[in-house]
Amino acid sequence: MRALRRILYYPAFAAVVAVDLLERALAASGDLYRLLLIPGFEGLRWRLGVWRAWRSFYQAYASVPAYRDYIDRRGNLPDISFADGMTPQLGTIPEMDKASYVQAYPIGERVKNGRLPRRGVMVDESSGSSGTPTSWVRGAVERRIVSRMMQLSYRDSVDRHRPVFILNAFALGAWATGMNVSISLTGSSILKSTGPNLDKIVATMREFGPGYRYVVMGYPPFLKTLADDPRIDWDAFTVDAGYGGEGISESLRSYLGRRFQRVVGSYGASDLEVNMALETDLAIRLRRALTEDEALRSALIRTDYGVTPMIFQYNPLAYYIETNAAGELVVTMSRPYHIAPKIRYNIHDRGHVMRLPELRRRLRDAGREDLLDGLARVTDLPLLFLYGRSDMSVDYYGANVTPDSVREVLFSVDALAPVLNTFRLLSYEDADHTKRMEIAAELVAGALPPDDTDALAREVFDQLARINGDFYNALYRTALPDNPPRLTLHAHETGPFEGGQRKLKNEYVATGVSYDAL
């Protein structure tokens, strides 16, 4: 068997190298890049993607000092088996994540050859809930290919009968999404980076007039506030919305659809890449059907999470995505161009992958093949079902707020800690389709709330912003004044805590809110 593997290595490597060369050439040739994604080659594309991920593992082990040490400390090179004698099974390769790998090794040791290139490197950052900014480095070739994919993605998502004018309303500065959107799309359209500034967007649309097809890209809460702005004559303008950073409900998509021609989201992670996966017509149609058809939900998704997942499609030549035993996504960056490779990287999002042939079979068994009818573009790329963060964090203008960080803050406030029993995070859309974030705090039995609750709320959110850089950015730069986070205090076993604790462990994220569950 080992001899057979060695024989297979050579044609597999040859095929993978051929894909590398073709991809690199097509990335410089505009729309020709889409040739890699044409329908009809689903099985070949999937298998080549797995082989590419397999090659990236050995390449990273050979060239990245930190990764070699990481693997050696976990038993040295694992024995990789092959399904049907042809497809590598990567499950024996140890997982990594931000804590075990990124934060455990200096950035110089996490790049190829232990040396950061002198030019062509872009650095962006995120801080998540750790409070310490994390820098992510991206080389010239990987940025060029990501830019090409982003250009193709948005071109497939909007009608191009008139010139496209992109308004980048993501947070600017060192933050990953805002930087990458501006850099990637400037070369293929008109683009203005306004950041999440409502007045600038309104002024720009008025100045340039309705002759363009505008595409506003930003976080869902901001897009909702823009849609409600009375200063824009929406009947005179043609506007699309591209969102990221967090999910939306289908009711919010319908609400935004009153103003925007299309509302399309993408999925990415600063740890890996922005725009890893995109909502397609098929993905949106499936998700809408899931909100109405319980039998379809049982046929396609995990119903035990209690949420309707976001659905995207992605390029399996670029990312090999698995689901571990905990239901978390594990991603391998399969392209060889990343200067800081990630192999079986756990981003702690819950989700799973379904290939299109499997989707067709399940739809047929459920009697819902009609969902594939009449779609202008049905691609055979695999689907990614995303249920949200595995650490049960909630989103606030693109920032992840975790129960652990809230616990740290609440119990550090002198006026609150003595009377605090427990808390819950709530993320919901109110009756006006505005997405809200609330920290509900339950007081101990018989306790009275502190006198100045407004000052208490300011202290809580100031401290949360201090330990969570993404939340700081959201609170002071991105969020709209009429949608601040809320702190509410509740007497014992009242409000969200009515009925007492229902489980052995405290529930820190409320799932039974009376608004749309996200």
LOMI-85203 format. One line per 5 residues: for each residue x, y, z of N, C-alpha, C. Coordinates in steps of 0.1 Angstrom, whole numbers. Layout:
X Y Z X Y Z X Y Z; ...
***
This chain:
8 -12 0 0 0 0 9 13 0; 19 12 8 28 24 9 35 27 -5; 38 16 -12 44 17 -26 34 23 -35; 21 19 -34 11 25 -42 9 40 -40; 10 44 -27 9 58 -24 20 66 -31
32 60 -30 43 68 -36 41 69 -51; 36 59 -58 33 60 -72 22 71 -75; 12 71 -66 2 81 -68 7 96 -65; 17 97 -57 22 111 -54 25 118 -67; 32 112 -76 38 119 -88 27 125 -97
17 117 -101 6 123 -109 -2 133 -101; -4 130 -88 -12 139 -80 -5 153 -79; 9 152 -76 16 165 -76 16 172 -89; 17 164 -100 17 170 -113 4 178 -116; -7 171 -112 -20 178 -114 -21 190 -106
-17 189 -93 -18 201 -85 -9 213 -90; 3 210 -94 11 220 -99 5 226 -112; -1 218 -120 -8 223 -132 -19 233 -128; -26 230 -118 -37 239 -113 -31 252 -108; -20 250 -101 -13 262 -96 -9 272 -107
-3 266 -117 2 275 -128 -10 281 -136; -20 273 -138 -32 278 -145 -39 289 -137; -40 287 -124 -47 297 -116 -39 310 -116; -26 309 -115 -18 321 -114 -19 328 -127; -19 321 -138 -20 328 -151 -34 334 -153
-44 327 -149 -58 332 -151 -61 344 -142; -54 344 -131 -56 356 -121 -52 369 -127; -43 368 -137 -38 381 -144 -46 383 -157; -57 375 -159 -64 376 -172 -78 380 -171; -82 387 -160 -96 392 -159 -106 381 -158
-116 382 -166 -128 372 -165 -124 358 -168; -112 356 -174 -108 342 -177 -107 333 -164; -105 340 -152 -104 333 -140 -116 324 -137; -127 328 -142 -139 320 -139 -139 307 -146; -130 304 -156 -129 291 -162 -126 280 -152
-119 284 -141 -117 274 -130 -129 269 -123; -140 277 -125 -152 274 -117 -164 270 -126; -162 267 -139 -173 264 -148 -179 251 -143; -193 250 -145 -199 237 -141 -195 225 -149; -197 214 -144 -194 201 -151 -182 194 -146
-175 200 -137 -162 194 -132 -162 193 -117; -174 191 -111 -175 191 -97 -166 181 -90; -167 168 -95 -159 158 -89 -144 160 -90; -139 164 -102 -125 167 -104 -121 179 -96; -129 189 -95 -125 201 -88 -124 198 -73
-133 190 -68 -133 186 -54 -120 178 -51; -117 168 -59 -106 159 -56 -93 167 -57; -92 176 -67 -79 184 -68 -78 193 -56; -89 198 -51 -89 206 -39 -83 199 -27; -87 186 -26 -82 178 -14 -67 176 -16
-63 172 -28 -49 170 -31 -41 183 -29; -47 194 -32 -40 207 -30 -38 209 -15; -48 206 -7 -47 208 8 -36 199 13; -36 186 8 -26 176 12 -12 182 9; -10 187 -3 3 193 -6 6 205 2
-3 213 6 -1 225 14 4 221 28; -1 210 33 3 205 46 18 202 46; 23 194 36 37 190 35 45 203 32; 40 211 24 48 224 21 50 232 33; 39 234 41 40 242 53 49 235 63
49 222 64 58 215 74 72 217 70; 75 218 57 89 219 52 94 233 53; 85 243 52 90 257 50 87 266 61; 78 263 70 74 272 81 79 267 94; 88 274 100 94 269 113 84 267 124
74 276 126 65 274 137 56 262 134; 52 259 122 43 248 119 51 235 121; 63 235 117 71 222 119 73 219 133; 75 229 142 76 227 156 62 223 162; 52 229 156 38 226 161 35 211 159
38 206 147 35 192 143 44 183 151; 57 186 152 67 178 159 63 176 174; 58 186 180 54 185 194 41 177 196; 34 174 185 22 166 185 24 152 179; 36 147 179 38 133 174 45 132 161
50 143 155 57 143 142 47 141 131; 52 139 119 43 138 107 33 127 109; 20 129 107 10 118 109 10 110 97; 4 98 98 2 89 87 -11 92 81; -11 96 68 -23 101 61 -28 89 53
-40 85 55 -46 74 47 -53 80 35; -57 71 26 -63 75 13 -76 67 11; -87 74 10 -100 68 7 -101 63 -7; -105 51 -9 -106 45 -23 -92 45 -29; -82 46 -21 -68 46 -27 -64 58 -34
-73 69 -34 -70 80 -43 -71 94 -35; -80 95 -25 -83 108 -19 -76 108 -5; -67 118 -2 -61 119 11 -72 122 22; -70 116 33 -79 118 45 -71 126 55; -74 139 56 -65 148 64 -69 148 79
-78 140 83 -82 141 97 -72 137 107; -61 131 103 -50 128 113 -41 139 115; -42 150 107 -34 162 109 -39 170 121; -31 173 131 -36 181 142 -43 194 138; -54 197 145 -60 211 143 -51 221 149
-53 233 144 -47 245 150 -58 256 152; -56 265 160 -65 277 161 -57 289 166; -64 300 168 -57 312 171 -49 311 184; -55 304 194 -48 303 207 -36 293 207; -38 282 200 -28 272 201 -16 274 191
-19 282 181 -8 284 170 -5 299 168; -14 307 165 -11 321 162 -6 328 174; -12 327 185 -7 334 197 5 327 204; 7 314 200 18 307 206 32 309 199; 32 314 187 44 316 180 46 330 174
58 336 174 60 349 168 56 349 154; 52 360 148 48 361 135 59 357 125; 71 361 128 83 357 120 84 343 118; 81 335 128 82 320 127 70 314 120; 59 321 118 47 316 112 47 318 97
57 325 91 57 327 77 67 318 70; 66 316 57 75 306 50 89 311 51; 98 301 54 112 303 55 116 312 67; 106 314 76 109 322 88 113 336 85; 109 342 74 113 355 71 102 362 63
98 374 68 87 382 61 93 388 49; 87 387 37 92 394 25 93 409 27; 103 415 20 106 429 22 96 438 15; 89 433 5 79 441 -2 67 433 -6; 56 440 -10 45 433 -15 36 427 -4
39 430 9 31 424 20 21 434 25; 9 430 27 -1 439 33 -4 433 47; -5 442 57 -8 438 71 -21 444 75; -30 436 79 -42 441 85 -44 435 99; -54 439 107 -54 433 120 -69 431 125
-70 423 135 -82 421 142 -78 418 156; -88 420 165 -85 417 179 -94 408 186; -106 405 179 -116 396 185 -119 400 199; -120 389 207 -124 392 221 -112 392 231; -100 390 225 -88 388 234 -83 402 239
-86 413 232 -82 426 236 -68 430 230; -60 420 226 -47 423 220 -48 422 205; -45 432 198 -46 432 183 -37 421 177; -43 414 168 -35 403 160 -33 408 146; -21 408 141 -18 412 128 -18 400 119
-23 402 107 -24 391 97 -16 396 84; -7 388 79 1 392 68 -4 385 55; -4 392 44 -8 387 31 1 391 20; 6 381 12 15 384 2 9 389 -11; 17 392 -21 13 399 -33 4 389 -41
9 377 -43 1 367 -52 -12 364 -46; -12 361 -33 -25 357 -27 -35 369 -27; -30 381 -25 -39 393 -26 -44 394 -40; -36 392 -50 -41 394 -64 -52 384 -67; -50 371 -62 -60 361 -65 -73 364 -57
-72 368 -45 -84 372 -37 -91 384 -43; -83 393 -48 -89 405 -55 -97 400 -67; -91 391 -75 -98 386 -86 -111 379 -83; -111 371 -72 -123 364 -68 -133 374 -63; -129 384 -56 -139 394 -51 -145 402 -63
-137 405 -73 -143 412 -84 -153 403 -92; -150 390 -93 -159 381 -100 -172 379 -92; -170 379 -79 -181 377 -70 -191 388 -71; -186 400 -70 -196 411 -70 -202 413 -84; -194 410 -95 -199 411 -108 -211 401 -111
-210 389 -104 -220 380 -106 -232 383 -97; -231 393 -88 -242 396 -79 -249 408 -82; -245 416 -92 -252 428 -96 -254 429 -111; -264 436 -115 -267 438 -129 -258 450 -134; -251 448 -145 -241 457 -149 -245 465 -161
-258 469 -162 -263 476 -174 -258 491 -173; -254 495 -162 -249 509 -160 -236 508 -152; -228 519 -152 -215 519 -144 -218 516 -130; -209 508 -124 -210 505 -110 -202 514 -101; -208 519 -91 -202 528 -81 -203 522 -67
-192 517 -62 -192 510 -49 -189 520 -38; -197 520 -28 -195 528 -15 -191 518 -4; -179 518 0 -174 509 10 -176 515 23; -187 510 30 -191 515 43 -186 506 54; -176 497 51 -170 489 62 -161 498 70
-158 494 82 -148 502 90 -135 502 83; -129 514 83 -116 516 76 -105 516 86; -93 518 81 -81 517 90 -74 504 88; -69 498 99 -62 486 98 -71 473 98; -84 475 98 -93 464 99 -94 457 86
-94 444 86 -92 435 75 -102 438 64; -115 438 67 -125 438 56 -125 452 48; -125 463 56 -125 476 49 -113 478 40; -101 474 44 -89 475 36 -90 467 24; -94 454 25 -94 445 14 -104 448 4
-116 453 8 -126 457 -2 -121 469 -10; -115 479 -4 -110 490 -12 -99 486 -22; -90 478 -17 -79 474 -25 -83 465 -37; -92 456 -34 -96 446 -44 -105 452 -55; -114 461 -52 -124 465 -61 -121 478 -68
-111 486 -64 -109 499 -70 -105 497 -85; -98 486 -88 -93 485 -102 -104 481 -112; -116 477 -107 -126 472 -116 -139 480 -115; -139 491 -108 -151 499 -107 -148 513 -101; -158 521 -100 -156 534 -93 -159 530 -78
-150 535 -69 -152 532 -55 -148 544 -47; -156 545 -36 -153 556 -26 -154 549 -12; -144 550 -5 -143 544 9 -148 555 19; -161 554 22 -167 563 31 -166 559 46; -164 546 48 -166 540 61 -181 541 65
-184 537 77 -198 537 81 -203 551 84; -203 560 74 -207 574 76 -219 577 68; -230 578 74 -243 580 67 -243 593 59; -238 603 65 -239 616 58 -230 616 45; -219 609 46 -210 609 34 -216 601 23
-223 590 26 -229 582 16 -241 590 9; -249 596 17 -260 604 12 -255 615 3; -244 622 8 -239 633 0 -233 628 -13; -226 617 -13 -220 611 -25 -230 608 -35; -241 601 -31 -251 597 -40 -258 609 -46
-260 620 -38 -266 632 -44 -257 639 -53; -244 639 -50 -234 646 -59 -232 639 -72; -231 626 -72 -229 619 -85 -242 615 -92; -253 615 -85 -266 614 -92 -270 599 -95; -282 597 -100 -287 584 -102 -283 576 -114
-273 581 -121 -269 575 -134 -260 562 -132; -257 559 -119 -248 548 -116 -257 537 -109; -251 525 -110 -257 514 -101 -248 514 -89; -253 518 -78 -246 519 -65 -246 505 -58; -234 502 -52 -233 490 -44 -228 495 -31
-236 494 -20 -232 498 -7 -228 486 0; -215 485 5 -210 474 12 -208 478 27; -214 470 36 -212 473 50 -219 463 59; -219 466 72 -225 457 82 -240 458 81; -248 447 83 -262 448 82 -269 459 90
-265 461 103 -272 472 110 -271 486 103; -259 488 98 -257 501 91 -265 502 78; -266 491 71 -274 490 58 -289 493 61; -293 488 73 -307 490 76 -310 505 79; -300 511 86 -302 525 90 -301 534 77
-293 530 67 -292 537 54 -306 535 47; -311 523 47 -324 521 40 -335 530 46; -334 533 59 -344 541 65 -342 556 63; -331 560 57 -328 575 56 -337 582 46; -344 592 51 -354 598 42 -348 608 32
-335 611 33 -329 621 25 -326 615 10; -328 602 8 -325 596 -5 -338 593 -12; -339 598 -24 -351 594 -32 -348 581 -38; -352 570 -31 -349 557 -35 -355 553 -48; -366 559 -52 -372 555 -65 -363 560 -77
-355 570 -74 -346 576 -85 -333 568 -86; -329 561 -76 -316 555 -76 -317 539 -77; -307 533 -83 -306 519 -83 -294 515 -74; -297 508 -63 -287 505 -53 -288 490 -49; -276 484 -48 -275 470 -43 -268 471 -29
-270 461 -21 -263 460 -8 -255 447 -8; -242 449 -3 -234 437 0 -230 438 15; -233 428 22 -231 428 36 -220 417 40; -214 419 52 -205 410 58 -203 413 73; -195 405 79 -193 407 93 -202 400 103
-214 398 98 -224 390 106 -236 387 97; -244 378 101 -255 373 93 -268 382 94; -278 379 86 -290 386 86 -301 375 86; -313 380 90 -325 371 89 -331 374 76; -340 364 71 -346 366 58 -357 377 59
-362 380 71 -371 391 72 -364 404 70; -351 405 75 -344 417 73 -340 419 58; -336 407 52 -333 408 38 -345 414 30; -357 409 33 -369 414 27 -371 429 30; -369 433 42 -370 447 46 -360 455 38
-348 451 37 -338 459 29 -342 459 14; -348 448 10 -352 447 -4 -362 458 -9; -368 465 1 -376 476 -3 -368 488 -9; -356 488 -5 -347 499 -10 -336 494 -20; -331 482 -17 -320 477 -25 -325 467 -35
-319 467 -47 -323 457 -57 -319 443 -53; -307 442 -48 -302 429 -43 -295 430 -30; -296 420 -21 -290 420 -8 -282 407 -8; -269 408 -9 -260 396 -10 -249 397 0; -246 386 7 -236 386 17 -224 377 14
-213 379 20 -202 370 19 -197 366 32; -189 355 32 -183 350 45 -168 350 44; -162 354 54 -148 353 55 -143 355 70; -130 354 72 -124 355 85 -111 362 83; -108 372 92 -95 379 91 -84 369 93
-86 358 101 -76 348 103 -72 342 90; -81 341 81 -79 333 68 -80 342 56; -91 345 51 -93 354 40 -107 360 41; -108 373 35 -121 378 34 -127 372 21; -141 372 20 -148 367 8 -144 353 5
-143 344 15 -141 330 12 -153 323 5; -165 328 8 -177 322 3 -187 333 0; -196 330 -9 -206 341 -13 -220 335 -13; -229 344 -10 -243 340 -12 -247 341 -27; -252 330 -32 -256 329 -46 -271 329 -46
-277 330 -59 -292 329 -60 -297 315 -54; -289 305 -56 -293 292 -51 -293 292 -36; -282 297 -30 -281 298 -15 -292 306 -9; -295 317 -15 -306 326 -9 -319 319 -10; -322 312 -22 -335 305 -23 -336 294 -13
-325 287 -11 -326 276 -2 -329 281 12; -322 292 16 -324 297 30 -338 302 32; -344 308 22 -357 313 23 -367 301 25; -364 290 17 -373 278 18 -371 272 32; -360 272 38 -358 266 51 -366 273 62
-369 286 60 -376 293 70 -391 290 70; -396 283 59 -410 280 57 -413 265 57; -403 257 55 -405 242 53 -398 234 63; -405 229 73 -399 222 84 -393 209 79; -400 202 70 -395 190 64 -381 192 57
-380 203 50 -368 206 43 -357 209 54; -360 216 65 -350 218 75 -345 205 80; -353 195 83 -349 182 88 -340 175 77; -343 178 65 -335 171 54 -322 177 51; -320 190 54 -308 197 50 -299 201 61
-304 205 73 -296 212 83 -297 205 97; -288 210 106 -289 206 120 -299 214 127; -310 208 131 -320 215 138 -318 217 153; -308 210 158 -306 211 173 -299 224 177; -294 232 167 -288 245 171 -299 256 172
-311 254 167 -321 263 169 -320 276 161; -312 275 150 -311 287 141 -312 283 127; -315 292 118 -315 289 104 -301 294 99; -293 285 94 -279 288 90 -279 298 78; -268 306 78 -265 312 66 -260 302 56
-262 304 43 -257 294 33 -249 302 22; -238 296 19 -229 302 9 -224 291 0; -217 295 -11 -210 286 -20 -196 291 -20; -186 281 -22 -172 285 -21 -164 276 -31; -152 280 -33 -143 274 -43 -135 263 -36
-138 250 -39 -130 239 -32 -116 238 -36; -112 245 -47 -98 245 -51 -90 254 -42; -96 263 -35 -89 273 -26 -90 269 -12; -101 263 -7 -103 260 7 -108 245 8; -102 238 17 -107 225 20 -113 226 34
-126 225 35 -134 227 47 -140 214 53; -137 211 65 -142 200 72 -150 204 84; -157 195 90 -164 197 103 -159 187 113; -154 192 125 -149 183 135 -160 177 143; -156 169 153 -166 162 162 -174 172 170
-169 184 172 -177 194 179 -186 202 171; -186 199 158 -195 206 148 -189 219 143; -175 221 146 -169 233 142 -162 232 128; -161 243 121 -155 243 108 -140 243 110; -133 235 102 -118 234 102 -114 236 87
-106 246 85 -103 251 72 -88 250 69; -85 244 57 -71 244 52 -70 253 40; -61 262 40 -58 271 28 -51 263 18; -57 260 7 -51 250 -2 -42 256 -12; -43 269 -15 -34 275 -25 -20 276 -19
-9 275 -28 5 275 -23 10 289 -21; 2 299 -23 8 313 -23 8 320 -10; 1 314 0 0 321 13 14 322 20; 18 334 24 31 335 31 30 330 46; 17 329 51 15 324 65 5 314 64
8 301 60 -2 291 57 -10 287 70; -23 283 68 -31 278 78 -36 264 74; -33 254 82 -36 240 79 -45 235 90; -57 231 86 -67 226 95 -69 236 107; -72 248 103 -74 259 112 -89 260 117
-90 259 130 -104 259 136 -107 273 139; -117 279 132 -121 293 134 -132 294 144; -136 282 149 -147 282 160 -160 287 155; -163 285 143 -176 287 137 -183 273 136; -196 272 139 -203 259 137 -208 259 123
-206 247 116 -212 246 103 -208 233 96; -212 231 84 -209 219 76 -210 222 61; -204 213 54 -203 215 39 -213 204 33; -219 208 22 -227 198 14 -223 200 -1; -219 190 -7 -216 191 -22 -229 191 -30
-229 196 -42 -241 198 -49 -248 185 -53; -241 174 -57 -248 162 -59 -256 157 -47; -250 159 -35 -257 155 -23 -269 163 -21; -268 176 -23 -279 185 -22 -290 181 -31; -287 178 -44 -297 174 -53 -304 161 -48
-297 152 -43 -303 139 -38 -313 142 -27; -308 151 -17 -317 154 -6 -329 162 -10; -328 171 -19 -339 178 -24 -349 169 -31; -344 159 -39 -353 150 -46 -360 141 -35; -353 137 -25 -360 128 -15 -370 136 -7
-368 149 -6 -377 158 2 -388 164 -7; -388 160 -20 -398 165 -30 -397 180 -32; -385 186 -31 -382 200 -33 -372 203 -44; -372 195 -55 -364 198 -66 -367 211 -73; -379 216 -70 -383 229 -76 -374 240 -72
-367 238 -61 -358 249 -57 -346 251 -67; -344 242 -76 -333 243 -85 -339 249 -99; -352 250 -100 -357 255 -113 -356 270 -115; -353 273 -127 -354 287 -131 -343 296 -126; -332 290 -121 -321 298 -117 -312 302 -128
-309 314 -130 -300 318 -141 -286 313 -140; -281 311 -128 -267 306 -126 -268 296 -115; -267 283 -119 -266 272 -109 -252 267 -111; -243 270 -101 -230 265 -101 -229 252 -93; -220 244 -96 -218 231 -89 -208 232 -78
-205 244 -73 -196 246 -62 -203 241 -49; -195 236 -39 -202 231 -27 -208 242 -19; -217 238 -10 -224 248 -2 -219 247 12; -218 259 19 -213 260 32 -225 265 41; -229 257 51 -239 260 60 -233 265 73
-236 277 77 -229 284 88 -240 287 99; -238 282 111 -247 284 122 -243 294 132; -231 300 131 -227 310 140 -215 305 149; -211 314 158 -199 311 166 -201 299 176; -192 291 177 -193 280 186 -191 284 201
-185 296 203 -184 301 216 -196 309 221; -207 308 212 -219 315 216 -218 330 217; -209 336 209 -208 350 209 -220 356 201; -222 369 203 -232 376 194 -224 387 187; -231 391 176 -225 402 167 -230 415 170
-221 425 170 -225 439 171 -217 447 161; -223 451 150 -217 458 139 -203 451 135; -204 438 134 -192 431 129 -183 426 141; -185 431 153 -176 427 164 -183 415 171; -174 405 175 -179 394 183 -178 397 197
-189 396 204 -190 398 219 -193 385 225; -184 380 234 -185 367 240 -190 367 254; -197 357 259 -201 356 273 -189 358 282; -178 352 279 -166 353 288 -162 368 290; -162 375 279 -158 389 281 -168 397 288
-181 395 286 -191 402 294 -190 398 309; -188 385 311 -187 381 325 -176 388 332; -164 390 325 -153 396 331 -156 411 334; -163 417 326 -167 431 328 -177 433 339; -188 425 339 -199 427 348 -194 425 362
-186 415 364 -182 412 378 -170 421 382; -165 430 374 -155 439 378 -160 453 382; -173 455 379 -180 467 383 -184 467 397; -178 475 405 -181 475 420 -196 476 424; -202 485 416 -216 488 420 -226 476 416
-221 468 407 -230 457 401 -226 443 407; -214 440 408 -210 427 412 -217 421 424; -218 429 435 -225 424 447 -239 419 445; -246 425 436 -260 423 434 -263 415 421; -253 411 414 -255 404 401 -256 389 403
-267 383 398 -268 368 399 -263 362 386; -268 366 375 -263 360 362 -267 370 351; -264 367 339 -266 376 328 -269 368 315; -274 374 305 -276 368 292 -274 379 281; -268 374 270 -266 382 258 -278 380 249
-284 391 244 -295 390 235 -291 397 222; -293 390 211 -291 396 197 -304 394 190; -311 404 185 -324 403 179 -327 414 170; -337 413 162 -342 424 154 -355 428 160; -357 441 162 -369 446 168 -380 446 158
-392 452 162 -403 452 153 -401 460 140; -391 469 141 -387 478 129 -376 472 121; -372 459 124 -361 452 117 -348 458 120; -346 465 131 -333 470 135 -327 459 144; -314 456 141 -307 445 149 -302 452 161
-305 446 173 -301 452 186 -292 442 193; -284 447 202 -276 439 211 -279 444 225; -282 434 234 -285 438 248 -278 428 257; -273 434 268 -269 426 280 -279 427 290; -286 416 293 -296 415 304 -290 410 316
-290 417 327 -284 413 340 -295 410 350; -294 398 356 -304 394 366 -298 397 380; -306 404 388 -301 407 402 -304 395 411; -297 394 422 -299 384 432 -313 387 439; -319 376 445 -332 378 451 -332 389 461
-341 398 461 -342 408 470 -334 420 468; -325 420 459 -315 431 456 -322 443 449; -317 455 452 -322 467 445 -312 471 435; -316 476 423 -306 480 413 -298 492 417; -286 494 412 -278 506 415 -286 519 411
-283 530 418 -291 542 416 -290 547 402; -278 549 396 -276 555 383 -273 544 373; -284 539 366 -282 528 357 -276 533 344; -278 545 340 -271 551 328 -256 551 330; -252 556 341 -237 556 344 -232 542 344
-239 533 350 -235 519 351 -233 513 337; -243 516 328 -242 511 314 -230 516 307; -227 529 309 -215 535 303 -203 529 307; -202 526 320 -190 519 326 -188 505 320; -199 498 319 -199 484 314 -193 484 300
-199 493 291 -195 492 277 -182 499 274; -178 508 283 -165 514 282 -154 503 285; -157 495 295 -148 485 299 -147 474 289; -159 470 283 -159 460 273 -151 465 260; -153 478 257 -145 483 246 -130 483 249
-126 484 261 -112 484 265 -106 471 263; -113 460 266 -107 446 264 -110 440 251; -119 446 243 -122 440 230 -121 451 219; -110 450 212 -107 461 202 -117 462 191; -123 450 187 -133 450 176 -146 457 181
-149 455 194 -161 461 200 -159 476 201; -147 480 205 -143 495 206 -146 501 192; -141 495 182 -143 500 168 -157 501 165; -165 491 168 -179 491 165 -187 502 173; -183 503 186 -191 512 195 -188 527 192
-175 530 189 -172 544 187 -170 549 173; -169 539 163 -167 543 150 -178 538 140; -184 527 143 -192 521 133 -207 522 136; -211 520 149 -225 519 153 -231 533 151; -244 533 148 -252 545 146 -256 550 160
-258 563 162 -261 568 175 -275 563 180; -284 560 171 -297 555 176 -297 540 178; -286 533 177 -286 519 180 -274 515 189; -273 521 201 -263 517 210 -266 503 216; -256 496 222 -259 484 229 -266 488 242
-274 479 247 -282 482 259 -278 473 271; -279 479 283 -277 471 295 -291 472 302; -297 461 305 -310 462 313 -308 453 325; -314 458 336 -313 451 349 -327 446 352; -327 434 357 -340 427 360 -340 421 374
-351 423 380 -353 416 393 -352 401 392; -349 394 402 -347 380 402 -359 372 395; -355 364 386 -365 356 378 -376 363 372; -372 375 366 -382 383 358 -375 386 345; -384 390 335 -379 394 322 -373 381 315
-361 382 309 -355 370 302 -352 359 312; -353 361 325 -349 351 335 -361 344 341; -373 348 336 -386 342 342 -386 327 341; -389 321 352 -389 306 352 -377 300 358; -367 308 360 -354 303 366 -346 296 356
-335 291 361 -325 284 352 -330 271 348; -331 268 335 -337 256 330 -326 245 328; -313 248 328 -303 238 326 -293 238 337; -285 227 338 -275 226 348 -265 238 347; -261 241 335 -252 252 333 -260 265 329
-254 276 333 -261 289 330 -262 291 314; -273 296 310 -275 300 296 -271 314 295; -260 317 288 -255 331 287 -260 337 274; -266 330 265 -271 336 252 -285 332 251; -294 342 251 -308 339 250 -312 335 236
-320 324 235 -324 319 222 -339 320 220; -346 323 231 -361 324 230 -367 338 229; -359 347 223 -365 361 222 -377 361 213; -385 371 214 -397 372 207 -396 378 193; -383 380 189 -381 385 176 -374 374 167
-371 378 155 -365 368 146 -352 362 152; -351 349 152 -338 343 157 -328 343 146; -316 347 149 -306 349 139 -297 336 139
***
